[in-house]
Amino acid sequence: MATVDSASTVVEVTAEGQYQLSAGQAAIAEISGGAHGAVITLLGCSGASPSVSSVEGKIILKGGKTFTATEGSQLTLRAFDAGGDGLIWIEQSRYIAA
């Protein structure tokens, strides 16, 4: 499992798997790295919760609904080849902890 720094707005994908978001007010706006078909899961954290929003051409979330990474929450995304525009990460599922 990799950890995403609290101030980072980019998730650097080095391999498929889980990425633990760190507490802070960061708004994830990009996912870099990875390959077509790769699947990652972003894990929420305790404390101040970072967020992930839809970003045209980069991240597509169901219904355009922002994901707030609270403790126990998970967002799973799959990478799709967008041709010359690189990869688009599309939400596959989300779990919001109560």
HUSUL-V485219 format. One record per run of one state. SS is the DSSP state (alpha for helix, beta for strand, coil for the rest). FROM is the first residue (numbers start at 1). LEN is the number of residues. If there is no record, write none. Layout:
ss = (SS/SS)
from = (FROM/FROM)
len = (LEN/LEN)
This chain:
ss = (coil/beta/coil/beta/coil/beta/coil/beta/coil/beta/coil/beta/coil/beta/coil/beta/coil/beta/coil/beta/coil/alpha/coil/beta/coil/beta/coil/beta/coil/alpha/coil/beta/coil)
from = (1/2/5/10/14/17/22/27/29/30/34/39/44/45/46/51/53/55/56/59/61/62/65/67/69/70/71/74/82/83/86/87/96)
len = (1/3/5/4/3/5/5/2/1/4/5/5/1/1/5/2/2/1/3/2/1/3/2/2/1/1/3/8/1/3/1/9/3)
